[in-house]
Amino acid sequence: MKKHNFSAGPCILPSTVMQKAAEAVIELDDIGLSLIEISHRSKEFVAIIEKARALALELLNLENKGYEALFLQGGASTQFLATAYNLLEKKAGYINTGTWSLKAIKEARLFGEVFEIASSQEANFTYIPKGYNIPKDLDYLHLTSNNTIFGTQFKAFPETDVPLVCDMSSDIFSRQLDFSKFDLIYAGAQKNMGPAGTTLVVVKKDILGKVSRQIPSMLNYETHIAKESMFNTPPVFAVYVSMLTLQWLKDLGGISAIEEINEKKANLIYSEIDLNPVFSGIAAKEDRSYMNATFNITDETLKETFDQMCLEAGVSGINGHRSVGGYRASMYNALSLESVGVLVDIMSELERKG
Ligand SMILES: *Cc1c(COP(=O)(O)O)cnc(C)c1O
């Protein structure tokens, strides 16, 4: 039986995508060769990466607006330093909303002055800070739109003339935003787009080329733009599967269609968390993530029963991150409303038992 996969990442992908990806490993589109044994310069693969880049911009509504989409390697973790390498001349601002923000801050400090503009660390990152001032002389302001570990999500973004850099690893393509407000967006594929191994970077070209330092070729966005995301061998499998997932999303009706489903899933689980005395939410209500719902069990004596019921129903991957504890249900794009329903039914059954 296929399980209900609530994994925080790498995460569930659409079953049709999995099927096609598996077939392509054996043979890509009747060409007599596997996807992973052909040249990345072959016309077949060039068409795949071009399509992936085009779909990313199309879905984000950033076509013909001066942006480039790149599929790079090294994960979002490499982008923590690459963003600073390319953009930080004197000082940058960071909003500290959790583990991933802290890691980004640590890397940026190697390149210049870094100001923590706001933080929710004192409350173990259970909320998104609001009402802070943004100095006008920042090279950029960095945010993490969705905090995968703590289950918080920015619902509104700061209005500022300072360039915005955003780590959207765990909520890209999940909700409609005016993406043109951001100058650079990056996202590891494995949360909402594909398998681990590639990172999407969407960058507005005119913010580049302004720092005085030398940038190594592999970390220089201008290199990758000039070489159309093929400066070196791209991670062909991860790019292919990401392209399939983006095509799946487009066929579904794009971000607006998936946002509707994601809202239903989130409303279903959060209303259960709020109505069921056996559970309590961890994140501040107004900042709750639609991707990762974090919650505790209020009666520890029911924990074993709950875990057993989840196991029996095939509910997988809901243990909380070690720095938060409790539970975390990750509900990325490919997770069905039905799977959330299975979890919610267990939660309400547990209340009747308890
Ligand atoms: C998972 C995650 C990362 C780390 O991504 P890697 O690709 O493993 O480097 C960074 N930021 C956020 C918000 C994440 O969820």
The ligand as an SDF file (V2000), in Angstrom:
LIG
                    3D

 15 15  0  0  0  0  0  0  0  0999 V2000
   15.2750   22.3370    3.5440 C   0  0  0  0  0  0  0  0  0  0  0  0
   15.5220   23.7830    3.5760 C   0  0  0  0  0  0  0  0  0  0  0  0
   16.7970   24.3430    3.3120 C   0  0  0  0  0  0  0  0  0  0  0  0
   18.0160   23.4730    3.0580 C   0  0  0  0  0  0  0  0  0  0  0  0
   18.0220   23.0260    1.7750 O   0  0  0  0  0  0  0  0  0  0  0  0
   19.2200   22.1230    1.2020 P   0  0  0  0  0  0  0  0  0  0  0  0
   18.7960   21.9760   -0.2140 O   0  0  0  0  0  0  0  0  0  0  0  0
   19.2380   20.8550    1.9860 O   0  0  0  0  0  0  0  0  0  0  0  0
   20.4850   22.8790    1.3530 O   0  0  0  0  0  0  0  0  0  0  0  0
   16.9280   25.7050    3.3130 C   0  0  0  0  0  0  0  0  0  0  0  0
   15.8830   26.5040    3.5690 N   0  0  0  0  0  0  0  0  0  0  0  0
   14.6500   26.0220    3.8340 C   0  0  0  0  0  0  0  0  0  0  0  0
   13.5310   26.9640    4.1010 C   0  0  0  0  0  0  0  0  0  0  0  0
   14.4360   24.6500    3.8420 C   0  0  0  0  0  0  0  0  0  0  0  0
   13.2120   24.1590    4.1060 O   0  0  0  0  0  0  0  0  0  0  0  0
  1  2  1  0
  2  3  1  0
  2 14  2  0
  3  4  1  0
  3 10  2  0
  4  5  1  0
  5  6  1  0
  6  7  2  0
  6  8  1  0
  6  9  1  0
 10 11  1  0
 11 12  2  0
 12 13  1  0
 12 14  1  0
 14 15  1  0
M  END
$$$$
